[in-house]
Amino acid sequence: MKKISIVSSAYNEQENIPLLYEAVKKEMAKWAEQYDYEQIVVDNGSTDGTLDVLRKLAAQDAHVKVIANVRNFGHIRSPYYGILQAGGDAVIYLASDMQDPPALISEFIQAWQEGYEVVLAQKKQSKEGKLFFAMRKLYYWLLNLVNDSGAELVANCTGFGLFDKRVVDELRRLNDPYPYLRGLVCELGYKKKLVPFVQPPRAGGKSKNNFYTLYDNAMIGFTNHSKVPLRLAAFGGFVLGLVSFVLACVYLGLKLCYWDKFPMGTAPILLAVLFFASVQLVFMGILGEYIGAILTQVLKRPLVIEKERINFDK
């Protein structure tokens, strides 16, 4: 009998884990005659009672498997590590905060049976703030605008979806220490299907996302799939240098022609210095993002370090 792996990562989600467990169990009961399943939850160094809740669930249900990390390894590495540890013929990833509706699991499996190797849930609407959702749409538009990887990146996908064993095996072979999963699976080129859904609000607790985590994820998308920002920086530097030369010639000409009526002044000089210093810092920041991405790849640090495993021997 084939197996379906359901993977989630959790950090301080003790209120949502029981809801997630019951919802997954209900969905997989519909497929009990066709598939066995395992529910893998990676506890990302939770400081509340999340791990205790997971221990109790694992003690009463062998389908529940737990990986406990020694600390919080972040919102990218921990979920990805869980996917790589799955042993199913298909792997379904969903967040543990119930914003990725487990009710879509059956739709994912049906699409997989039709021959799709990647099934991605795509947010058409969200219960989050309209401004926030609009900013996400703008980001994906910009990402696809500068994307030069040769693969179309799917907008408004977070990684929530199903991945065939062939796809997961390829991800293991790549051994990326800090992946942009939603872009990576598109770039691999496997046959994919999009499943639209409306993202509900969190079932409980507070979101662990903040400006830094969102910015981090956004910049990984750019550095992993486009060299256009680097080229824009080089082209922008050339254009600004040309504009500066022209303005300098104009300024010098005006001064020579109207020596007594055209004061030099310090304000234009200060403004020019501040402007070009700001542009240089922006360009250095872009370059720094790419250097940081290279450093991450070169260091090849482990995705996570485990503290313990529960039920993996059953």
C-alpha positions as CSV (number, residue, x, y, z in Angstrom):
1,M,0.0,0.0,0.0
2,K,1.3,3.4,-0.9
3,K,1.9,6.0,1.8
4,I,1.1,9.7,2.1
5,S,3.3,11.9,4.3
6,I,1.7,15.0,5.9
7,V,4.4,17.4,7.1
8,S,4.1,20.5,9.3
9,S,6.5,22.6,11.3
10,A,5.5,24.1,14.6
11,Y,6.8,26.8,16.9
12,N,4.6,27.6,19.9
13,E,1.4,26.2,18.4
14,Q,0.0,24.2,21.3
15,E,-3.5,25.6,20.6
16,N,-3.5,24.6,17.0
17,I,-1.7,21.2,17.0
18,P,-4.8,19.2,18.3
19,L,-7.0,20.9,15.6
20,L,-4.4,20.1,12.9
21,Y,-4.2,16.5,14.1
22,E,-8.0,16.0,14.0
23,A,-8.4,17.7,10.6
24,V,-5.6,15.5,9.0
25,K,-7.0,12.4,10.6
26,K,-10.5,13.1,9.3
27,E,-9.2,13.7,5.7
28,M,-6.9,10.7,5.6
29,A,-9.8,8.5,6.9
30,K,-11.4,9.1,3.5
31,W,-8.4,7.4,1.8
32,A,-7.9,4.6,4.4
33,E,-8.6,1.8,1.8
34,Q,-6.0,3.2,-0.7
35,Y,-3.2,4.7,1.3
36,D,-1.4,4.5,4.6
37,Y,-0.2,7.8,6.0
38,E,2.2,9.4,8.5
39,Q,1.8,12.9,10.0
40,I,5.2,14.4,10.7
41,V,5.5,17.5,12.8
42,V,8.8,19.2,13.3
43,D,8.9,21.1,16.6
44,N,11.1,24.1,16.0
45,G,12.3,24.6,19.6
46,S,8.9,25.6,21.0
47,T,9.0,27.3,24.4
48,D,5.3,26.6,25.3
49,G,3.6,23.2,25.6
50,T,3.7,22.3,21.9
51,L,6.1,19.4,22.4
52,D,4.1,18.0,25.3
53,V,1.0,18.0,23.1
54,L,2.9,16.3,20.3
55,R,4.2,13.6,22.7
56,K,0.6,12.8,23.9
57,L,-0.7,12.6,20.3
58,A,2.3,10.4,19.3
59,A,1.7,8.1,22.3
60,Q,-2.0,7.5,21.3
61,D,-1.5,7.3,17.5
62,A,1.4,5.7,15.7
63,H,0.7,7.7,12.6
64,V,2.0,10.8,14.4
65,K,5.8,11.2,14.1
66,V,7.7,14.0,15.8
67,I,11.1,15.6,15.2
68,A,12.2,17.9,18.0
69,N,14.9,20.4,17.1
70,V,17.4,21.6,19.7
71,R,16.5,25.2,18.9
72,N,14.5,27.3,16.5
73,F,16.1,27.0,13.1
74,G,13.8,29.4,11.4
75,H,10.8,29.5,9.1
76,I,12.6,28.2,6.0
77,R,14.9,25.4,7.1
78,S,12.7,23.5,9.6
79,P,9.7,22.9,7.2
80,Y,12.0,22.0,4.4
81,Y,13.9,19.5,6.6
82,G,10.6,17.9,7.6
83,I,9.7,17.4,3.9
84,L,13.1,15.7,3.3
85,Q,12.5,13.3,6.2
86,A,9.2,12.1,4.8
87,G,9.1,8.6,3.5
88,G,5.8,8.7,1.6
89,D,5.1,8.2,-2.1
90,A,3.7,11.7,-1.9
91,V,4.5,14.4,0.6
92,I,2.0,17.1,1.6
93,Y,3.2,20.2,3.4
94,L,0.9,22.5,5.3
95,A,1.4,25.0,8.1
96,S,0.4,24.1,11.6
97,D,-1.6,27.3,12.3
98,M,-4.6,26.1,10.2
99,Q,-4.2,28.9,7.6
100,D,-3.4,26.1,5.2
101,P,-6.8,24.2,5.2
102,P,-6.4,20.5,5.7
103,A,-9.7,20.1,3.8
104,L,-7.6,20.5,0.6
105,I,-5.7,17.3,1.2
106,S,-8.2,15.2,-0.7
107,E,-8.1,17.6,-3.7
108,F,-4.3,17.3,-3.7
109,I,-4.4,13.5,-3.7
110,Q,-6.9,13.5,-6.5
111,A,-4.7,15.7,-8.6
112,W,-1.7,13.5,-7.8
113,Q,-3.7,10.4,-9.0
114,E,-4.3,12.3,-12.3
115,G,-0.6,12.4,-12.9
116,Y,0.5,15.8,-11.4
117,E,3.8,15.6,-9.6
118,V,3.5,19.0,-8.0
119,V,0.2,20.3,-6.7
120,L,0.4,23.9,-5.2
121,A,-2.4,25.7,-3.3
122,Q,-2.7,29.2,-4.6
123,K,-4.2,32.0,-2.5
124,K,-6.8,33.8,-4.5
125,Q,-8.1,35.7,-1.4
126,S,-7.0,36.0,2.2
127,K,-8.6,37.0,5.4
128,E,-5.4,38.9,6.2
129,G,-5.4,42.7,5.7
130,K,-6.1,43.9,2.2
131,L,-2.9,46.1,2.2
132,F,-0.8,43.1,3.2
133,F,-2.3,40.9,0.5
134,A,-1.8,43.6,-2.1
135,M,1.9,43.9,-1.1
136,R,2.3,40.2,-1.6
137,K,0.8,40.4,-5.1
138,L,3.2,43.3,-5.9
139,Y,6.1,41.2,-4.7
140,Y,5.3,38.3,-6.9
141,W,4.7,40.6,-9.9
142,L,8.2,42.1,-9.4
143,L,9.7,38.7,-8.9
144,N,8.3,37.3,-12.1
145,L,9.3,40.6,-13.9
146,V,13.0,40.1,-13.1
147,N,13.0,36.3,-13.1
148,D,15.6,35.0,-15.5
149,S,15.7,31.4,-14.3
150,G,13.7,30.2,-17.3
151,A,10.8,28.9,-15.2
152,E,7.6,30.8,-14.4
153,L,7.3,31.3,-10.7
154,V,3.7,30.8,-9.3
155,A,2.3,33.8,-7.5
156,N,0.7,33.6,-4.0
157,C,1.9,30.1,-3.2
158,T,3.6,29.5,0.1
159,G,4.7,25.9,-0.3
160,F,1.4,24.5,0.8
161,G,0.8,21.6,-1.5
162,L,1.7,18.1,-2.6
163,F,5.1,16.8,-3.9
164,D,5.6,13.5,-5.5
165,K,8.4,11.2,-4.2
166,R,10.4,11.9,-7.4
167,V,10.3,15.6,-6.6
168,V,11.4,15.1,-3.0
169,D,14.2,12.8,-4.1
170,E,15.4,15.5,-6.4
171,L,15.3,18.1,-3.5
172,R,17.4,15.7,-1.4
173,R,19.9,15.4,-4.3
174,L,20.2,19.2,-4.6
175,N,20.9,19.5,-0.9
176,D,20.2,23.3,-0.7
177,P,21.0,24.6,2.8
178,Y,18.5,27.6,2.5
179,P,16.0,26.9,-0.2
180,Y,13.2,29.0,-1.7
181,L,10.9,26.0,-2.0
182,R,8.0,27.5,-3.9
183,G,10.4,28.7,-6.6
184,L,12.6,25.7,-6.6
185,V,9.8,23.2,-7.4
186,C,8.7,25.4,-10.3
187,E,12.2,25.6,-11.6
188,L,12.6,21.8,-11.5
189,G,9.9,21.6,-14.2
190,Y,7.7,18.8,-13.0
191,K,4.1,18.7,-14.1
192,K,2.1,20.9,-11.7
193,K,-1.4,21.9,-10.9
194,L,-2.7,24.9,-9.0
195,V,-5.5,24.6,-6.5
196,P,-7.1,28.0,-5.7
197,F,-8.3,28.6,-2.1
198,V,-9.2,31.4,0.3
199,Q,-6.8,31.6,3.2
200,P,-8.5,31.6,6.6
201,P,-7.2,33.5,9.6
202,R,-5.1,31.7,12.2
203,A,-7.1,29.3,14.4
204,G,-5.3,30.4,17.6
205,G,-2.1,32.0,18.9
206,K,-0.1,34.8,17.2
207,S,1.7,34.8,13.9
208,K,5.5,34.2,14.1
209,N,6.1,36.2,10.9
210,N,7.5,39.7,11.2
211,F,9.1,42.2,8.9
212,Y,12.5,40.5,9.0
213,T,11.2,37.0,8.2
214,L,9.1,38.3,5.4
215,Y,12.0,40.3,4.0
216,D,14.3,37.3,4.3
217,N,11.9,35.1,2.3
218,A,11.4,37.8,-0.3
219,M,15.1,38.4,-0.9
220,I,15.8,34.6,-1.2
221,G,13.3,34.6,-4.0
222,F,15.2,37.4,-5.8
223,T,18.7,36.0,-5.2
224,N,17.8,32.4,-6.1
225,H,16.0,33.2,-9.3
226,S,17.4,36.4,-10.8
227,K,20.6,38.3,-11.5
228,V,18.6,41.3,-12.8
229,P,19.1,43.4,-9.6
230,L,22.8,43.1,-10.0
231,R,22.6,44.1,-13.6
232,L,20.3,47.0,-12.8
233,A,22.7,48.2,-10.2
234,A,25.5,48.2,-12.8
235,F,23.4,49.9,-15.4
236,G,22.0,52.4,-12.8
237,G,25.6,53.3,-11.8
238,F,26.5,53.9,-15.5
239,V,23.4,56.1,-16.1
240,L,23.9,58.1,-12.9
241,G,27.6,58.6,-13.7
242,L,26.6,59.9,-17.2
243,V,23.9,62.2,-15.7
244,S,26.5,63.5,-13.1
245,F,29.0,64.3,-15.9
246,V,26.4,66.2,-17.9
247,L,25.2,68.2,-14.9
248,A,28.7,69.0,-14.0
249,C,29.3,70.4,-17.5
250,V,26.1,72.4,-17.4
251,Y,26.9,73.7,-14.0
252,L,30.4,74.7,-15.1
253,G,29.1,76.4,-18.2
254,L,26.6,78.4,-16.3
255,K,29.2,79.5,-13.8
256,L,31.6,80.6,-16.5
257,C,28.9,82.5,-18.4
258,Y,27.3,84.1,-15.4
259,W,30.3,84.3,-13.0
260,D,28.8,87.1,-10.8
261,K,25.2,86.1,-11.0
262,F,25.4,82.3,-10.5
263,P,26.6,81.5,-7.0
264,M,28.2,78.1,-6.4
265,G,26.5,77.4,-3.1
266,T,27.0,74.4,-0.8
267,A,23.4,73.1,-0.9
268,P,23.7,71.5,-4.4
269,I,27.0,69.9,-3.4
270,L,25.5,68.5,-0.2
271,L,22.4,67.2,-1.9
272,A,24.5,65.6,-4.6
273,V,26.8,63.9,-2.1
274,L,23.8,62.6,0.0
275,F,22.0,61.3,-3.1
276,F,25.0,59.4,-4.5
277,A,25.9,58.1,-1.1
278,S,22.3,56.7,-0.7
279,V,22.5,55.1,-4.2
280,Q,25.8,53.5,-3.4
281,L,24.4,52.0,-0.1
282,V,21.5,50.6,-2.0
283,F,23.7,49.0,-4.6
284,M,26.0,47.7,-1.9
285,G,23.0,46.2,-0.1
286,I,22.0,44.4,-3.3
287,L,25.5,43.1,-3.8
288,G,25.5,42.1,-0.1
289,E,22.4,40.0,-0.5
290,Y,24.0,37.9,-3.3
291,I,27.3,37.6,-1.3
292,G,25.3,36.4,1.7
293,A,23.5,33.8,-0.4
294,I,26.8,32.6,-1.7
295,L,28.2,32.4,1.8
296,T,25.2,30.3,2.9
297,Q,25.8,27.9,0.0
298,V,29.5,27.6,0.7
299,L,29.1,27.0,4.5
300,K,26.7,24.1,3.9
301,R,25.5,24.1,7.5
302,P,22.9,21.5,8.4
303,L,19.3,22.5,7.9
304,V,18.5,21.6,11.6
305,I,20.0,19.7,14.5
306,E,17.6,17.2,16.1
307,K,17.1,16.7,19.8
308,E,14.9,13.6,19.5
309,R,12.6,11.6,17.2
310,I,9.3,10.0,18.3
311,N,7.5,7.1,16.5
312,F,9.9,6.9,13.6
313,D,10.8,3.3,14.6
314,K,7.1,2.2,14.3
